């Protein structure tokens, strides 16, 4: 656990690191760029990214390279902060667990679509020596059955066993996603209970509970907006994560039972969730998750400013870094398609 004296040094280091992240003016400058190369050059000159993005070459630059560089930047900042704790099973290892689950789900998603060899192309090289299982062996697996020995001896083996399809069949990706993220949030919440006490524990748990609840709300919205006939209420309920914050399991079940998007939105906008995550509408050209992302950003920023607990500050810094990465990717896509700055800004969560 992050409780030894040396771990206290994490707090000022993390806050100093977070203080260098992109500001409102930085975002505005990026939104006005005319090409992806200009956005990348601006990021490379920014103090927050000076080290992590300097290796990007402007020649043949594409989105996948930038995304991996941004992921690598967050991971290296995480590693720098983890030098202040020496416990093998500390709360901080939850971030590595999230990285591992993301890779497992990426592989399972490809297998669910019939792509057996595509994962090797997107395998993050910076993670290859850090994970508890071999990403190279994962890349070589051609079926779900062949993934089983790859994760043998890790907690993921049991999770994978729970969603194994009949032999020779492709995995149900939605079930896989539910199983792995449910495991992740349940594990994180248990670690918070073990390592933090008092009000700080509740504040830290709230950050993860909100993340899980936003996942559930986004799932419900997409199900009702795009897959209303393919995903019956019973199926939707089976895909919802256990963790909740402002919405009770009963209210989530009611939303899953909604006949269509209009009824779901009525239930949502009449609930407490609207006050926390903002209003959702049927206007599909305006992503309904933006206001929820902004709420998560505000929650993480409050924890960063007011907490002096290493675990809490670490969680807040990594959450803000992930939101910043998402914002940058949205800017790159907006600039790539020539959208005006105001339209790009509408997609940013800060």
N, C-alpha and C positions, 0 to 999 in steps of 0.2 A: 504494500500500500504506500501511497505518497505521504507518509507521515514522518519520515526522518527529517532532521534539521536541514540537510542538504537540499531536500525537495522544496523548501521554502524559497530557495533561490529561483525556482521556476517562475514564481509569480511576477517579479519585476522583469525578468527576461521575456516572458510571454506578453506582458503588457507593452513592453517596448517594441516587440516584434509586431504586435497588432496595430500600434500607433502609426506604423509606416504603410499600412494598407491604403488602397485607393480611396480618395475623398470624393465628395460630390463634384468638385471642379475637375478632378482627374477623369471621372466618368464622362462629364460633359465634353472634355477634350477628345476622348476616345470616340465618342458618338459622332463627332464632326469629321473624323478621318474618312478618306476617300477610298482606301484599299486595305486589305488585310495586312499587307506589308507595312503600311503606315501605322496600323494598330500595334503590330508586333514590335516595330522600332520604338514606339512610344513606351511600350511595356518594358522593353529591354533597358531603357534609360531611366526607368523608375527605380528608386532605392529598394522597394519591396521585392522586385524581381531581378535586380541587377546580376545576381549570381546564377540563379536557376535558369534564366532564359538567354543568357549570353551565348550559349552554344547553338542556338537556332540559326540556321542559314537562310538568308532570303531567297536562295535558289530553290525552286521547286517546293516551296513551303505550302503545306496543306493543313487543313483543320485538325486531322488526327495527330500530327506532330505537335501542334500547339496544345491540344487537349492533354496529351501525355506529359508535355513539359509542365503544364499547370498542375497536374496530379503529382508529378515528381516534386514540384516545388512545395506542395503541402506536406508530402511525406518527409522530405528532408527537414522541413521546419519542425515537424513532429519528432523526428529523431533527435534534433538538436535539443528540444525541450526534455525528452526522455532521458538525457544524460544526467538529469538531476534526481533520478530515482533508480534504484538498483534491485527492486523486488521483481521477481520473475512473473508473478501473477498480479501485478498492480493494475489499478483502474485504467491506467494509460494504455494498456495493451488492447483495450476495446477498439481503439482506432485501427490497429493492425487486423483485428478480427473483422472489422467492417471492410477493409481492403480485400481480405481473403474471400469473404462472402461475395463481394462484388465480382471477383474473378470467377468463382464457381458458378455464379448465376450467368455470367457472360457466356461461359462454356455451355451450360445447360440450355440457354436460350438458342444458341446456334444449333445444338443437337435437336432441339424441338422443331427447328425449321429444316432439318435434314442436312445441315452443313457440318460435316465431320472434321474438316481440316482447316477451317477458317480462323480458329482461335489463335493459332501461331502468329498470324499477321498482326493481331492487336495485343499480344502478350506484352505487358509492361516490363521491360528489361530491368528497370530499377527495383522491381519487387522480387525478382527471381531468386535472390539469395536471402530474402527476408521471411518468406512464408513458411508455415509449418508443414506444408506439403509441396511437392515439386510442380511448378507451373509448366515445366517442359513435359513432364509425364502427363499432366492434364491435357496439354495440347495434343499429345499423341493418341489419347483415348478417342476411339471412334464411336463408342456407344456409351449409354449411361452405365451399363454393367462394367465397362472398362474403367470408369471413373471411381468405382468402389475401392479397388486396391490403392488408388492414388491418395485417398483421404483416410486410409486405414490407420488407426492409432490416434486420430484427431477427433474432437467432438463432432465434426461435420459428418462423420461416417454414419452416426445414428440418425442425423437429420436427413441425409440422402436416402437412407434405408426406408424412411417413412414416406417417401414420395416416388419410390421405384415403380416404373410402369411395368406392365406385363412384358415378359421376355420378347425382344424383337420390336417392341413398340417405342415410339418417341415419347419423351417426358412431357408432362403437362406443365408448361412453364409457369403458369399462374400459381399452381400448387407449390411448385419449387420455391418461387419467390416468397410466398406466404410462409412456408416452413422455415426458410433460412432467416428471414427478417424477424419472424416471431422469436426464433431462438436468440437472435442478436439482442433484441430489446429486453427480453426476459433476463438474459445474462447480464446486460449492462445494469439493469435496475437492481439485480441482486448484488452486484459489485458495489454499487453506490450505497446500498444499505449497510454493507460490511465496512466500507472505508470512510464514510462521512457521517457526521452526527448533527443533530439539531436542525435549525432552519435551513442551513446551507445544504443539507441533504435533500430537503424538499425542493429547494430552488433548483438544484442540479437535476433532480429527477424530472422536474417540470419541463426542462429543456428537451429531454429525450421523449417524454410523453407527448409533447407537442409535435415533435417530428413524426412519431408513430401515428398520431391522430390526423395530421396533414396527409400522410400516406393513405389512411383510410378514406378521407374525404375526397382525395383525388381519384382513388379507385372507384368510389361510388359515382362521382361525377362522370368519369369516362364510361363506366358501365351503362349509365342511364342515357348518356348523350350519343354513344357510338355502338354499343353492343346490347341494347335493351332486349332484343329477341334472342340473342345467343347466350346471355347470362341471366338465368332465372334467379329470383331472390335467394333460394336455398344455396345456389352456387356462390353468389356474392357474399352471403354471410360466412361461408366456409373460407373465404379469402381475406376476411378482415382480421387485422392484428388484434391481439388481446389487450394491448396497452391503450388506455384512454385518458383524457385529461378533463375536458369540459363536458363531453358527451358520454352519456351512460350507454352500456351495452344495449339496453332496451331501445334507446333513441336511434342508435346505429342500425338496429334490426328493423325499426320502422322505416328508416331511409332505404334500406336494402329492399324492403317490400314495396317501395313506391312504384307506381305503374309506369311512370315515364320521368323524363328530366324535369318537366314542369312541377310535378308533385314532389320530387326530391328537393328541388330548390325551395319550394314552399316550406317543407319541413326544416330544411337547413336554415333558411333566413328567419324562421320563427323560433329558432333555438338559441341557446347561449353562445354557440359557436360563431354566430355572425358578429357578435360584439368583440370576440377575440381575433378572428381570422378575416373579418370583412365580408361584405356581401358578395354572393355569387349570382351570376345572371346566365341567361340562355345565349348571350352574344358569344358565339364560338370563336370570333376573331379577337376577343379580349380574354386571354388566359385567366381562368378563375383562381389559379393557384398563386398569382402574383401577390395579392394582399396577404395571403397566408404566409408566404415566404417573408414578406416584410415584417409580419408579426414575430416570426421566428428570429429574424435579424435583431429586432428590438429586444427580445428576451435575452439573446446571447450577449448583446452589447451591454445591457444592464448588469448581467452577471460579471462581465469582464471589468466593468468600472467599479463595482461595489464589493466584489468578493476578494478575499485574500486567501482562500483555500486553494491549494495547488490543483486538486482534481477538477474543481469547478472552473477555474481559470483556463485550464487546459481544454476542457470540453467547449468552453465559449470560444476560445481562439480557433479551434479546429472547425467549429460550426460556421463562424464568420468567414474563415478561409474558403470553405466549401461553397458558401453562398457567393463569395467574390468570384470564384472560378466559374460558377454558373452565369454570373453577370457578364463576365468577359466573353464567354462563348456566345451568349446572346448578342453582344455587341459585334463580335466578329461575323456572325451570321447576318445581322442587320446591315453592316457595312458591305458585306459581300453581295447582298441583293439590292444595294442602293437605297435602303430605306432612309427617310429623313430622321434627323437626330431625335425629334420629339417622339416619333413612333418607336424608335429603339429604346428610348428611356422608359416607355410604358411597360417594357418587358423586364425591367431591372428590379431587383429585390434589395432595397436598402432604404 
